[in-house]
Amino acid sequence: MESNTTRRIHEDLMASDAKGYDEYGVTVDRKDYTQREWLQHAYEEVLDTAKYLKRAIDTSGTSSPTKAAVDVLLQIDASLNTEIGIDSTLEEKAAFKRVSSLILERCKSIDPDRFAIPIPTQVLIGG
């Protein structure tokens, strides 16, 4: 008996295969990647996952319009960053980095407290 969750995961996997083939003309069965390239690609995906999890944790319970606007901008930034991959050209990577920097600067100007670096109230000197 297949659970509803398992069925939905299977559907997501099939959709991901179709999207990958539509965008890149290949599936994960491609033979042109070395083992190191597969590991690098998987590593980059895990990094993206960590970023998405951290953002979800950071933004859970967001209620103010200002925070919501920043959330949307950061989601756009995260989406753009997922597009950067092994196949991206140096020019594309540079363009994504510029856009990402602009988004982050805008977020800082909208909600500076959210991006402030906390200063410890007490610094221990010695041991």
Phi, psi and omega in degrees: 000125180268131178285161176300321180296315179298319178299316181293322176297316178300316178299318178297319178298316179295318179295322178296318176300315181296316180297315179299318180292318178298319184279322188243351178074014179217165173249181177290355175280005180303153185248002187269359177263141172279169177299320179298320179295321176297317179296319179297316180298315179297319178301314179298322177295321178294321177299316177300316179300317179299319179296317181296318179296316180297318178297318180298319177295313183295330187255002179295132179085010178297130183233333185279150178300324179296312179296322179296321178296317178296320178302315180297314179299319180291327175293321176298316179300315179298320178297317178298319182294334177288340180282342179281124181209190182303322184279355181287141177282165177300322179295318178295317179298319179295319180295315178300319181296319178297314180297317179299318178297318179297318179297313181297317178299320179295318178299318179296324180285329179286317186223072186298328180297325181294332184252007179290143176276121182294138178257125181300140180282339180219128178252125179276126178249134183087212183231000000 
